[in-house]
């Protein structure tokens, strides 16, 4: 398909020159471009297809980057990237664009947004900065309805509603109806309220009433109360106004003309405004419309059919869900909790088999953790399944609500370690340092599904906070002699005076490296607290190399090294960890970059033994 309009968009000013017919053609071309490019690399498809018309309308009405658009969550920003001059070929792959807003890519990306519910806080800060600088520019926050389940959004709304800033919040409602569209009356009122003639009449009338001497303000106040009364009767949209926002909507999020009209009005109000739009996830692509969850974050697929190019196999996430279901069959105290990630964390079957013991709390990880502690206080055995990157939000709750007065909570930490295409915002390399600072926390990191099952059973029978962390993807192979009945650790003696220590999926890399180098391998299953017996094993070696998918400070490797030093070890001890934030690239490339692959381990052994 030729992109006649899109090819002529050189700057965002070019969008403003188009009439409605051309803008609709532009939307169609954007959709085709996104489907074509994402089918090759994978990425977030359904959310981006649903936000095409909105993105075009935003760039038509607002002057980015002077009037910045803050995306929440940022995975709906592909159209925005294209319209601001970026080629999304190879997006989320090494050397390609990030799948999220990234200021290093463009001046049109002012704020990173890999985690949800942050946009209004950030946008309000930018808007206040503009006000201090005497600027009248608007700031826009685009928030998905899912992000509105996060408490931070309401903290920001509470603060923003009383501000005197030019803040426009667009609620992109594609699933959960926060302010429901109640039939024909609501549509009629939304249509009337979005017309410029209505706004001119309303503004002029208010101005005239307020000019009436002595009684003008009283009449105006009375009329506002009457209007609110009738509006509440027919049209339940009052929640946002209670926060201090002017509410506009709901608006058809795929009607470019109405979107432009409504956004122009929002921009003219010059105080905090919330524009509520209704969109369809996967809009314009049949397979994504039918199954938006499947196409939320999708692997490469055939554009014509929507079928994946490579069938997804088993994974730690699926294995975790199956194991938990099996255990829950015989233990009616086991409960499962997720923060809007039922499918991603492998809990779909659990939710269907045990609906009374399954809780999806929305994008509210902090609440989920304290809620889990409450379940534990009530005699249940809660298991909170959460991605490593989102566990970061729960530090205070783990420390304060689950550990000071110990509550038996199990945390299933999915996507631990390097994750690939999602890049900096989603790498699971910080959970170990976070957890090891909190007294009483036990951490497991299984190598394969059998060890995962053993770890979950140990965690459920343990005390206090018990964490089981496992990577994205499937289990790895090892040479035959490294297959064992896994305990808290496994020790494999080699022929050289060098010991490789590791855990999780890196055990596969270490085992193959040891096969060729003659090094010994110490695989830890229960990684924290570190058992003193492991120190005694390690002390026998002059050269110890610790490999870990974590940042170094606070890592197991660092804790291990401190214990070695205190025990009197005076040999060579090297830590091989992840340094800094890891950009989007394949897991294999990231492992090689940080010296965590088999070849790097073999080279490290050679250097150590020189």
Secondary structure, DSSP 4 states (H G I P E B T S, - for coil): ---TTGGG--SHHHHTT--HHHHHHHHHHHHHHHHHHHHHH-B--HHHHHTHHHHHHHHHHS-TTTS-EEEESGGG-HHHHHHTT---TTTTSTTS--SS--TTT-TT--S--SSSS-HHHHHHHHHHHHHHTT----EEEEEEGGGGGSHHHHHHHHHHTTS-S-EEEEEEESSS-SS---HHHHHHHHHHHT-HHHHHHHHHHHHHHHHSTTTHHHHHHHHHHHHHHHHHHH---HHHHHTTPEEEEEEETT-HHHHHHHHHHHHHH-S-EEEEEE--TTTT-HHHHH-TTTTTSB--B-TTT--BSS-----HHHHHHHHHHHHHHS-TTEEEEESS-TTTTT-HHHHHH-GGGEEE--S-HHHHHHHHHHHHHTT-EEEEEEEHHHHGGGHHIIIIIIITTT--EEEEEES-B--STTGGGT-B-SHHHHHTTSTT-EEE--SSHHHHHHHHHHHHHS-SEEEEE--SS-PPP--GGG-----SEEEE--SSSEEEEEETTHHHHHHHHHHHH--EEEEESEEESPPHHHHHHHTT-SEEEEEEEEESTT-HHHHHHHHHHHTT--SEEEEEEE-S---S--HHHHHHHTT-SHHHHHHHHHHHH-
